[in-house]
Amino acid sequence: MQAYQILHGANIDGLQAIDYPVRDLGLGEVRIRVHAVALNYRDLMVAAGNYLVSVDDPIIPCSDGAGEVLAVGPGVTRVQVGDRVAGSFFPFWHEGAPTPAKIRNGLGGDIDGMLAEEVVLHEDALAVVPAGLSFIEAATMPCAAVTAWNAIFVSSNHVKPGDTVLLLGTGGVSILGLQLARAAGLRTIVTSSSDEKLARARELGAHHTINYTTIPEWQDEVLHLTHGVGAQVVLEVGGQGTVNRSVAAVAMGGTVAIIGGVSGFGGEVNPAALLASAKRLVGVHVGSRAMLEDVMRFVDASGVKPVIDRVFPFDQAQDAYRYLASGAHFGKVVIDVTKSV
Ligand SMILES: NC(=O)c1ccc[n+]([C@@H]2O[C@H](COP(=O)([O-])OP(=O)(O)OC[C@H]3O[C@@H](n4cnc5c(N)ncnc54)[C@H](OP(=O)(O)O)[C@@H]3O)[C@@H](O)[C@H]2O)c1
C-alpha cells in the first residue's frame, strides 16, 4: 500500500510516496481504506518544521481523513466492516475538557496521520460519518470544522442565535466557521485580503465583509457594523498581527477564541483591554471525538456543504500542499486518495 511520509522540516519537496508495509491488527484496532484527506495550515507547519511538536523520524502526515472500514481487530465493537468513518485529530481525547493525557498525540503531528491508502487506528479514535456527507466533505471535519465548532459553540460564552461571529480570513477554519455560524442563525462578519473572496463569502451568507488590506483598522468597522457593541465571538486565526484588533472588536463579555497565527506568534495583549469589559481570551486546540460527532451531526442535519476549493489526486499531494501554501484557496483543499492522474 502507498503512503506519504515526511520528516518535520523537510519542506514540501520532502513529502514522498513510499510502499508502506501492511501490519496485522491488534486489540481494538481498525483498518481503514482512506478515501479523502483534507489539508490544514498545520500540515504546512509540519513541512516547514515550525509546528508545536516534532519527532525525529518521518511520519505519515495529515490529521484529517475519512474512509471505509476494511477490517476490524479483536475486541472491536464501535464500528464494523463497511462503516464510513473519520479519524479524530487527538486519538485519546474522546470527550470532555482537554487534559495533557488526552492531547498527548495528534494524527499527522507526532504520530502517523491519514495521508495513505490505508491506515490503522484504534476504534476509539473514530467517528462514524453521517450518510449525508461524502468522504471528501467528511475529511474536512476533524480539524477545521471541529476547531470552528469548539470556538463558537463550546468554548465561547453562551452564544445564541442573533449574536455576531467575526471570522478572520477565508481559509479552512474561517469558512467552515462562517457556514456553521450561518446555519445556526448567527450574524457573521468576514475579513479577507481579497474582494473576490469577500464576494464569495457574501454568496455563502456572510452578513458583512471587510477587506483587511484596504481597511487596516478593521476592528473599528466591526464596531461600526455592530452599532458599537462588537462581535460576541472572534475566531482569531491571525496571531500577532491581529489579536489586539480582535480584542478591540469583541463585545463586552465576548470571547476571542485563540486559534492560530498565520501572521506569526508573539506580541503582547494589554490586560487592561480585557478587564473592564470582561472580555475573554480562550485557547482552542481542535477538539474531542465527541465534538467531531456533534459537528458532523449538525452539518448533516442543517444541510451545510463544506466549501471545497480544489480536490487533488493522490499522486499530486505535493501540488495540493503548494496550492494551500499559495493562499489562493477559499475554504478547503482536499486530496482524493482513490484517484491518480
Ligand atoms: N488551534 C487549533 O486547534 C487550530 C486548528 C486549525 C487551524 N489552526 C490555525 O489557524 C490558522 C488558520 O488555519 P487554516 O487551516 O484555516 O488556514 P488556511 O486555510 O491556510 O487559511 C489561512 C487564511 O488566513 C488568512 N490570513 C492570512 N493573513 C491574515 C491576516 N493578517 N489577517 C486575517 N487573515 C489572514 C488568509 O485569508 P485571505 O486570503 O482571505 O486573506 C488565508 O486564506 C493557522 O494558524 C492554523 O495553524 C489552529
The ligand as an SDF file (V2000), in Angstrom:
LIG
                    3D

 48 52  0  0  0  0  0  0  0  0999 V2000
   -5.8190   25.8560   17.4400 N   0  0  0  0  0  0  0  0  0  0  0  0
   -6.2900   24.9460   16.6340 C   0  0  0  0  0  0  0  0  0  0  0  0
   -6.8430   23.9490   17.0520 O   0  0  0  0  0  0  0  0  0  0  0  0
   -6.2010   25.1640   15.1540 C   0  0  0  0  0  0  0  0  0  0  0  0
   -6.9410   24.3660   14.2790 C   0  0  0  0  0  0  0  0  0  0  0  0
   -6.8970   24.6680   12.9210 C   0  0  0  0  0  0  0  0  0  0  0  0
   -6.1080   25.7090   12.4730 C   0  0  0  0  0  0  0  0  0  0  0  0
   -5.3730   26.4280   13.3610 N   0  0  0  0  0  0  0  0  0  0  0  0
   -4.5810   27.5620   12.9370 C   0  0  0  0  0  0  0  0  0  0  0  0
   -5.4760   28.5260   12.4010 O   0  0  0  0  0  0  0  0  0  0  0  0
   -4.8470   29.2220   11.3280 C   0  0  0  0  0  0  0  0  0  0  0  0
   -5.6890   29.0510   10.0770 C   0  0  0  0  0  0  0  0  0  0  0  0
   -5.6800   27.6860    9.7120 O   0  0  0  0  0  0  0  0  0  0  0  0
   -6.4040   27.2080    8.3640 P   0  0  0  0  0  0  0  0  0  0  0  0
   -6.0980   25.7610    8.2030 O   0  0  0  0  0  0  0  0  0  0  0  0
   -7.7870   27.6950    8.3160 O   0  0  0  0  0  0  0  0  0  0  0  0
   -5.5150   28.0430    7.3310 O   0  0  0  0  0  0  0  0  0  0  0  0
   -5.6920   28.3250    5.7750 P   0  0  0  0  0  0  0  0  0  0  0  0
   -6.8230   27.5280    5.2120 O   0  0  0  0  0  0  0  0  0  0  0  0
   -4.3490   28.1750    5.1670 O   0  0  0  0  0  0  0  0  0  0  0  0
   -6.1410   29.8500    5.7330 O   0  0  0  0  0  0  0  0  0  0  0  0
   -5.2940   30.8920    6.0770 C   0  0  0  0  0  0  0  0  0  0  0  0
   -6.0190   32.1790    5.7650 C   0  0  0  0  0  0  0  0  0  0  0  0
   -5.5910   33.1700    6.6860 O   0  0  0  0  0  0  0  0  0  0  0  0
   -5.9170   34.4220    6.1310 C   0  0  0  0  0  0  0  0  0  0  0  0
   -4.9380   35.4100    6.6000 N   0  0  0  0  0  0  0  0  0  0  0  0
   -3.6410   35.4840    6.3240 C   0  0  0  0  0  0  0  0  0  0  0  0
   -3.0990   36.5620    6.9360 N   0  0  0  0  0  0  0  0  0  0  0  0
   -4.1130   37.1640    7.6100 C   0  0  0  0  0  0  0  0  0  0  0  0
   -4.2350   38.3170    8.4200 C   0  0  0  0  0  0  0  0  0  0  0  0
   -3.1750   39.1030    8.6750 N   0  0  0  0  0  0  0  0  0  0  0  0
   -5.4440   38.6250    8.9400 N   0  0  0  0  0  0  0  0  0  0  0  0
   -6.5120   37.8530    8.7110 C   0  0  0  0  0  0  0  0  0  0  0  0
   -6.4620   36.7420    7.9500 N   0  0  0  0  0  0  0  0  0  0  0  0
   -5.2830   36.4110    7.4150 C   0  0  0  0  0  0  0  0  0  0  0  0
   -5.9320   34.2790    4.6280 C   0  0  0  0  0  0  0  0  0  0  0  0
   -7.2300   34.6740    4.1890 O   0  0  0  0  0  0  0  0  0  0  0  0
   -7.4740   35.6500    2.9380 P   0  0  0  0  0  0  0  0  0  0  0  0
   -6.7710   35.0080    1.7800 O   0  0  0  0  0  0  0  0  0  0  0  0
   -8.9390   35.7140    2.8090 O   0  0  0  0  0  0  0  0  0  0  0  0
   -6.8760   36.9950    3.2910 O   0  0  0  0  0  0  0  0  0  0  0  0
   -5.7190   32.7610    4.4150 C   0  0  0  0  0  0  0  0  0  0  0  0
   -6.5380   32.2210    3.4420 O   0  0  0  0  0  0  0  0  0  0  0  0
   -3.4330   28.6460   11.2370 C   0  0  0  0  0  0  0  0  0  0  0  0
   -2.5620   29.4410   12.0200 O   0  0  0  0  0  0  0  0  0  0  0  0
   -3.5610   27.2750   11.8580 C   0  0  0  0  0  0  0  0  0  0  0  0
   -2.3610   26.7870   12.3890 O   0  0  0  0  0  0  0  0  0  0  0  0
   -5.3890   26.1550   14.6830 C   0  0  0  0  0  0  0  0  0  0  0  0
  1  2  1  0
  2  3  2  0
  2  4  1  0
  4  5  1  0
  4 48  2  0
  5  6  2  0
  6  7  1  0
  7  8  2  0
  8  9  1  0
  8 48  1  0
  9 10  1  0
  9 46  1  0
 10 11  1  0
 11 12  1  0
 11 44  1  0
 12 13  1  0
 13 14  1  0
 14 15  2  0
 14 16  1  0
 14 17  1  0
 17 18  1  0
 18 19  2  0
 18 20  1  0
 18 21  1  0
 21 22  1  0
 22 23  1  0
 23 24  1  0
 23 42  1  0
 24 25  1  0
 25 26  1  0
 25 36  1  0
 26 27  1  0
 26 35  1  0
 27 28  2  0
 28 29  1  0
 29 30  1  0
 29 35  2  0
 30 31  1  0
 30 32  2  0
 32 33  1  0
 33 34  2  0
 34 35  1  0
 36 37  1  0
 36 42  1  0
 37 38  1  0
 38 39  2  0
 38 40  1  0
 38 41  1  0
 42 43  1  0
 44 45  1  0
 44 46  1  0
 46 47  1  0
M  CHG  2   8   1  16  -1
M  END
$$$$
